[in-house]
């Protein structure tokens, strides 16, 4: 199966573990190499902002903290949508697919994303599109 993300990409989190759903819509930097994780092929990630980020400890406890590369936080490739520029515009494919990705990427038995998560993702993409089109 082909990977979505590549080393060096920016990506939007489209799904996360129950307890970490507030991360959905956040933009992260992706660092390789990709490796086999519990939930499929995963990448090392770091949010692009200093906001606190929810992540799981080894015992499945949810912890909130600031994430740096040395934090060694990984995220499954299938739970992220890369953001790639085409010329000066944000990838239209990412914008069109993202809503469906958030709806379909939930795991059975887990929480279902709410409307507020869809709104958060839409606002993130709108902000990126405006930045890409700015002179």
C-alpha positions in Angstrom: 0.0 0.0 0.0 1.3 3.4 -0.9 2.1 5.9 1.8 0.3 9.3 1.9 3.0 11.3 3.7 6.7 11.8 2.9 9.6 12.9 5.0 9.5 16.7 5.3 5.7 17.0 4.6 3.3 19.2 6.5 0.1 17.1 7.3 -3.3 17.5 8.9 -4.2 15.0 11.6 -7.5 13.4 10.4 -7.9 10.9 13.2 -6.4 10.0 16.6 -6.9 7.7 19.5 -9.9 8.2 21.8 -8.8 10.7 24.4 -6.6 12.5 21.8 -9.4 13.5 19.4 -8.6 17.2 20.1 -5.6 16.7 17.9 -7.8 16.3 14.8 -7.3 19.3 12.5 -3.8 20.1 13.9 -1.0 20.6 11.4 2.2 18.7 12.0 5.6 18.3 10.4 6.4 14.7 9.3 9.9 13.2 9.7 11.1 9.9 8.3 11.9 7.2 7.9 8.5 5.7 8.2 8.4 2.6 10.4 6.0 -0.1 11.4 3.8 0.9 14.3 0.9 -0.5 16.3 -1.6 1.1 14.0 0.3 0.6 10.7 3.1 2.5 9.1 3.9 5.5 11.2 6.0 8.7 11.1 7.7 10.8 13.7 5.6 14.1 14.0 5.9 17.5 15.6 3.0 20.1 15.7 3.9 23.4 14.0 2.5 25.4 16.9 3.5 25.4 20.6 0.0 24.4 21.7 -0.2 21.4 24.0 -0.7 18.2 22.2 -2.4 15.0 23.5 -0.5 11.7 23.2 -0.5 8.3 24.7 2.1 7.0 27.1 3.1 3.3 26.9 0.4 2.4 29.4 -2.3 4.1 27.2 -2.6 7.1 29.6 -3.4 10.3 27.8 -0.8 13.0 28.5 -0.9 16.7 27.3 2.4 18.3 26.6 4.6 20.3 24.2 6.1 18.1 21.5 9.6 18.4 20.0 11.4 16.0 17.8 13.2 14.4 20.8 9.7 13.6 22.3 9.5 10.7 19.8 5.8 11.1 19.1 4.6 8.9 16.2 1.4 9.0 14.2 0.0 6.5 11.7 0.3 7.5 8.0 -3.4 6.6 7.4 -4.5 9.1 10.1 -2.9 12.1 8.3 -3.5 14.0 5.1 -0.4 15.6 3.6 -0.6 19.3 2.6 1.4 19.9 -0.6 1.6 23.1 -2.6 0.8 23.2 -6.3 2.5 26.3 -7.4 1.2 28.9 -4.9 -2.0 27.1 -4.1 -2.7 24.5 -1.4 -3.5 21.1 -2.9 -7.1 21.1 -3.9 -7.2 17.4 -3.6 -6.3 17.6 0.1 -9.0 20.2 0.6 -11.7 18.1 -1.2 -10.7 14.8 0.4 -10.2 15.9 3.9 -13.8 16.0 5.0 -14.3 12.5 3.8 -11.1 11.4 5.5 -12.2 12.7 8.9 -15.5 10.8 8.5 -14.1 7.5 7.3 -10.9 7.2 9.3 -12.5 6.4 12.6 -11.8 3.0 14.0 -14.7 0.7 15.0 -15.6 1.0 18.6 -14.0 4.5 18.9 -15.5 7.9 19.3 -17.0 9.5 16.2 -15.7 13.0 15.3 -18.2 15.7 16.0 -19.2 18.6 13.8 -16.8 20.9 15.7 -13.9 18.7 14.5 -15.1 19.1 10.9 -15.3 22.9 11.5 -11.8 22.9 12.9 -10.4 21.0 9.9 -12.3 23.4 7.5 -10.9 26.5 9.2 -7.4 25.1 9.1 -7.6 24.4 5.4 -9.2 27.8 4.7 -6.4 29.5 6.6 -3.8 27.6 4.6 -5.5 28.5 1.3 -5.6 32.2 2.2 -1.9 32.2 3.1 -1.0 30.4 -0.1 -2.9 33.0 -2.2 -1.6 36.1 -0.4 0.7 38.3 -2.5 
